[in-house]
Amino acid sequence: MRKLMVGTVFLFLILCICSTANATNITVSHWTSEADAIAAMNSWLGGSTYTMLEDFESQAAFLPGSGGVSSYAFGPATFEAVDGAGQGAMSFDKSAPKIGVMERDSVGADNYGRTLNWAEENSFFGNQYLDSGDVMDVILNHNLISLKLDTLFFFMFDVADCNGTMSVFEDDGSASLFNIADRPNGTITFVGLQADMGTYLDKISWSMDKATDGYGLDNFGTVAPVPEPSTMVLMGIGLMGLAGLGRKKFRQ
């Protein structure tokens, strides 16, 4: 019995070592066509199926100057306009930070670049998306942890004429920072996030350097977690060892 307990503890320690906390793995790629952006998503998925968590198609749409909203529901979590009221043509409220859902081409051609490279209406990106309203600081708040996501992907549109950062936090307190560089008008950016094993995504924040330009967000999805091969091998070895100890104990 003592040997069996020792084996169990040994297996537990191996698994703990394998799941030592690390930062979120962030995959980012930039594209000038919807087809290429979708191909990047499929490559990141690696053949796994995905669940679309939010595509903003069923949400109420706003127009710039309409006032917008200070927060937007994402299941139990919310997008929040935190700081720096937008001052550009796509701003919803120039006196307070406000974000909102917009319809494709509802304000001029291609919404000043946000949907410039979408293939057509009713395509993969649909007709609506979440617009930052040129707000300088937007977060997807800590209630994201309620969804227990270790993978998340989404698309950003038209991060042009402004630089900034995207910060990703996990529930163990670790954080990853990605610099958002100026991109050509209408660029579609694919973002794939993979949390460290044993942790969940806790919060995401977007901070821009200017209040006169912003970006769009759309098609937030997730994929079922797949155990790392090394962990599966170690677990198998550990279980075989425990089985061997059990047989030895039985023979005695």
Backbone torsions as a table, in degrees:
resi	resn	phi	psi	omega
1	MET	NA	-40.1	-179.3
2	ARG	-63.6	-40.4	179.1
3	LYS	-64.5	-37.4	178.6
4	LEU	-64.0	-41.0	178.8
5	MET	-66.1	-41.2	178.7
6	VAL	-61.5	-41.5	178.9
7	GLY	-63.4	-39.7	179.2
8	THR	-64.0	-44.6	178.8
9	VAL	-63.2	-40.4	179.4
10	PHE	-61.5	-43.9	178.1
11	LEU	-62.2	-41.9	179.3
12	PHE	-61.7	-41.0	-179.9
13	LEU	-66.1	-38.0	177.9
14	ILE	-61.0	-45.5	-179.3
15	LEU	-65.2	-36.6	178.5
16	CYS	-64.9	-40.8	179.7
17	ILE	-63.6	-39.5	-178.2
18	CYS	-67.7	-24.9	-175.6
19	SER	-107.4	29.3	176.1
20	THR	-58.5	137.0	-173.0
21	ALA	-61.7	132.9	172.6
22	ASN	-135.7	170.2	179.7
23	ALA	-73.0	161.5	176.6
24	THR	-62.4	137.6	173.4
25	ASN	-81.5	121.0	-176.6
26	ILE	-113.0	121.8	175.3
27	THR	-108.2	123.5	-179.4
28	VAL	-132.7	132.2	174.9
29	SER	-143.5	149.8	-173.5
30	HIS	-117.8	138.0	-173.6
31	TRP	-139.4	156.4	178.2
32	THR	-110.4	11.2	174.7
33	SER	-144.3	147.6	179.0
34	GLU	-62.3	-40.8	-178.6
35	ALA	-59.9	-42.7	179.8
36	ASP	-68.4	-36.9	178.4
37	ALA	-65.2	-40.7	178.3
38	ILE	-67.3	-38.3	176.9
39	ALA	-61.7	-38.2	177.4
40	ALA	-64.2	-40.0	176.9
41	MET	-62.1	-46.6	-178.3
42	ASN	-64.2	-36.0	177.0
43	SER	-64.6	-42.4	178.9
44	TRP	-65.2	-38.0	178.7
45	LEU	-66.9	-28.5	177.0
46	GLY	62.1	32.9	179.4
47	GLY	92.0	-8.0	179.0
48	SER	-74.6	149.2	174.7
49	THR	-78.7	159.0	-179.0
50	TYR	-132.6	161.4	174.9
51	THR	-116.2	126.2	178.1
52	MET	-81.1	117.3	-177.4
53	LEU	-85.4	-37.1	-178.9
54	GLU	-158.3	124.8	175.6
55	ASP	-121.1	1.5	174.4
56	PHE	65.1	12.3	-177.9
57	GLU	-74.8	-26.4	-176.5
58	SER	-100.0	9.4	-176.4
59	GLN	-97.0	155.5	178.2
60	ALA	-67.5	135.3	-178.3
61	ALA	-96.5	152.3	179.1
62	PHE	-125.2	162.4	172.5
63	LEU	-113.1	150.5	175.4
64	PRO	-53.2	139.7	-178.9
65	GLY	84.7	-0.4	-177.9
66	SER	-85.0	-9.6	-177.2
67	GLY	108.8	-34.5	178.6
68	GLY	60.6	-159.0	178.3
69	VAL	-136.3	154.9	179.6
70	SER	-85.1	-20.9	178.4
71	SER	-147.8	158.8	-175.8
72	TYR	-142.2	126.7	-174.3
73	ALA	-67.4	137.8	173.8
74	PHE	-133.8	74.7	-170.4
75	GLY	64.3	-132.0	178.5
76	PRO	-74.7	-15.1	-179.8
77	ALA	-97.3	172.3	178.5
78	THR	-142.3	146.0	165.5
79	PHE	-79.9	134.7	-179.5
80	GLU	-127.7	133.5	171.2
81	ALA	-83.4	109.0	-168.5
82	VAL	-94.1	-48.3	-171.6
83	ASP	-155.0	153.4	175.4
84	GLY	77.7	80.9	179.3
85	ALA	-58.6	137.7	-179.9
86	GLY	-64.5	147.8	-180.0
87	GLN	-126.4	9.0	-177.2
88	GLY	-97.6	-174.2	-177.3
89	ALA	-65.8	-22.8	-178.6
90	MET	-98.3	9.9	-179.0
91	SER	-72.9	140.9	177.8
92	PHE	-86.9	-34.2	-178.3
93	ASP	-150.9	117.4	-175.6
94	LYS	-87.2	2.6	177.8
95	SER	-108.7	-13.7	-179.6
96	ALA	-149.3	148.5	179.5
97	PRO	-64.8	119.3	179.7
98	LYS	-140.5	139.9	176.2
99	ILE	-119.1	174.6	178.5
100	GLY	-176.6	161.5	175.4
101	VAL	-83.6	137.2	179.3
102	MET	-124.1	152.9	174.2
103	GLU	-92.1	146.1	178.0
104	ARG	-54.8	133.4	174.5
105	ASP	56.4	25.2	179.4
106	SER	-78.8	-16.5	178.5
107	VAL	-130.3	94.1	179.8
108	GLY	68.6	-179.8	-179.1
109	ALA	-69.1	124.8	175.1
110	ASP	56.5	28.2	178.3
111	ASN	45.6	50.7	177.9
112	TYR	56.7	31.4	174.7
113	GLY	111.3	-20.7	-176.0
114	ARG	-56.1	-44.8	-175.9
115	THR	-111.9	23.6	-175.0
116	LEU	-56.4	-39.6	-174.9
117	ASN	-103.5	13.1	171.3
118	TRP	-68.2	142.5	-176.7
119	ALA	-64.5	-48.1	-178.4
120	GLU	-173.0	169.9	174.3
121	GLU	-64.7	152.3	-179.3
122	ASN	63.7	22.1	175.7
123	SER	-87.5	-161.1	-177.8
124	PHE	-56.0	-37.3	-178.0
125	PHE	-87.0	-4.2	176.4
126	GLY	69.5	-149.1	-176.6
127	ASN	-113.8	-10.4	-175.3
128	GLN	-132.4	155.2	178.9
129	TYR	-154.1	165.5	176.4
130	LEU	-89.4	124.9	-179.9
131	ASP	-105.2	139.5	-178.2
132	SER	-71.7	-13.8	-178.6
133	GLY	60.0	25.1	-179.8
134	ASP	65.8	13.0	177.0
135	VAL	-66.2	138.3	-173.8
136	MET	-78.4	-27.5	179.7
137	ASP	-133.9	117.4	177.6
138	VAL	-127.5	140.0	177.7
139	ILE	-130.3	150.4	165.4
140	LEU	-102.0	106.6	-158.1
141	ASN	-72.8	179.8	-173.1
142	HIS	-62.4	-17.7	177.5
143	ASN	-67.1	-7.1	174.5
144	LEU	-56.5	-29.3	-178.4
145	ILE	-60.4	-25.0	-179.9
146	SER	-63.0	-25.1	179.8
147	LEU	-80.6	-13.5	179.5
148	LYS	51.6	57.4	-179.3
149	LEU	-98.6	125.8	170.6
150	ASP	-104.5	-7.1	171.6
151	THR	-133.3	145.7	177.1
152	LEU	-156.6	137.0	173.1
153	PHE	-131.5	156.1	177.7
154	PHE	-163.9	175.8	-179.4
155	PHE	-123.7	141.9	172.7
156	MET	-114.1	147.2	-178.3
157	PHE	-124.6	136.7	167.7
158	ASP	58.6	48.2	172.7
159	VAL	-80.6	74.8	-174.2
160	ALA	-118.4	150.6	176.4
161	ASP	64.6	8.0	176.9
162	CYS	-146.3	143.0	174.2
163	ASN	-105.8	164.3	179.4
164	GLY	-179.2	-163.1	-179.7
165	THR	-137.2	151.2	170.5
166	MET	-119.7	123.2	-179.8
167	SER	-111.2	134.1	-179.4
168	VAL	-120.5	124.9	-177.5
169	PHE	-113.0	142.6	175.9
170	GLU	-109.1	166.2	-174.0
171	ASP	-73.0	-7.0	175.5
172	ASP	-93.2	5.3	177.9
173	GLY	95.1	-8.5	179.7
174	SER	-74.1	156.2	-177.8
175	ALA	-143.2	147.6	176.4
176	SER	-125.6	140.1	-177.4
177	LEU	-118.3	132.5	177.4
178	PHE	-126.3	129.8	178.9
179	ASN	-82.8	126.8	178.5
180	ILE	-96.1	108.5	-177.0
181	ALA	-91.2	158.8	176.6
182	ASP	-58.2	133.9	-179.8
183	ARG	-126.9	159.3	178.0
184	PRO	-58.5	152.8	-177.6
185	ASN	-53.0	129.1	175.6
186	GLY	84.0	5.2	-178.7
187	THR	-58.9	137.4	174.1
188	ILE	-99.0	122.4	-177.9
189	THR	-110.4	123.0	175.0
190	PHE	-92.9	135.3	178.4
191	VAL	-127.2	123.6	175.0
192	GLY	-119.3	129.5	-178.2
193	LEU	-117.7	132.3	176.7
194	GLN	-127.9	110.7	-179.8
195	ALA	-70.6	157.0	176.0
196	ASP	-62.2	149.5	-177.4
197	MET	-57.2	130.7	178.5
198	GLY	89.3	0.1	178.6
199	THR	-123.2	166.6	178.9
200	TYR	-125.4	155.2	175.8
201	LEU	-68.7	133.4	-172.6
202	ASP	-111.8	-39.1	-177.6
203	LYS	-162.5	148.1	173.8
204	ILE	-130.2	136.0	177.7
205	SER	-129.8	144.3	177.2
206	TRP	-120.8	124.0	-180.0
207	SER	-125.2	121.6	-178.9
208	MET	-106.5	156.1	-177.0
209	ASP	-84.6	-15.2	-177.2
210	LYS	-129.7	151.5	176.3
211	ALA	-102.8	11.5	-177.9
212	THR	-110.4	6.1	175.6
213	ASP	-155.4	154.5	-176.9
214	GLY	-145.3	-143.1	-172.7
215	TYR	-163.2	166.1	174.8
216	GLY	-111.7	157.1	176.3
217	LEU	-130.6	140.9	-179.4
218	ASP	-159.7	162.5	172.1
219	ASN	50.2	68.4	174.7
220	PHE	-84.2	124.0	-178.3
221	GLY	-139.2	170.4	179.3
222	THR	-141.5	164.6	-179.9
223	VAL	-131.4	148.5	179.4
224	ALA	-61.2	135.8	-178.8
225	PRO	-66.7	143.9	177.6
226	VAL	-118.8	125.0	-179.4
227	PRO	-58.7	142.4	177.5
228	GLU	-66.6	138.3	-178.1
229	PRO	-55.2	-40.8	-178.8
230	SER	-62.8	-39.2	179.3
231	THR	-67.1	-39.8	179.4
232	MET	-64.0	-40.7	179.2
233	VAL	-63.6	-47.2	179.9
234	LEU	-62.5	-39.9	178.6
235	MET	-63.3	-41.3	179.2
236	GLY	-62.9	-43.2	178.2
237	ILE	-62.0	-43.3	179.8
238	GLY	-62.1	-43.9	179.7
239	LEU	-66.2	-37.4	176.7
240	MET	-63.6	-39.6	177.8
241	GLY	-63.4	-42.6	178.5
242	LEU	-64.3	-38.3	178.9
243	ALA	-64.7	-39.8	178.3
244	GLY	-63.3	-42.8	177.8
245	LEU	-62.0	-38.1	179.7
246	GLY	-64.8	-42.1	179.2
247	ARG	-65.9	-40.3	177.8
248	LYS	-61.8	-42.2	178.4
249	LYS	-63.0	-39.4	-177.9
250	PHE	-66.2	-41.1	-179.1
251	ARG	-66.3	-35.4	179.2
252	GLN	-68.7	NA	NA
